[in-house]
Amino acid sequence: MYVVKSPLSDADPAGPEGWIKDADAVRAPVEGRGAVIARTRERGAAGGGPDPVSHEIFIGITAGLEEHHWTFQAENG
């Protein structure tokens, strides 16, 4: 297990202080991407009716985000 110094410890008083575990450092982007993926799916479903091209674009964007999301999730096992 590696530990990294949080870059937010000095800049953000609400952020973690000092050193954080590597699993915690990876968890933040995993959670953020998960939220973005959920919102992208909602918007893609809402726009899927009259405009099939936009719907396909949302599907492609979501697929790319999910790929990165899975890669980061695998980092934490």
Helices and strands as residue ranges (DSSP letters): E 3-5, H 8-11, E 19-21, H 22-46, H 52-75
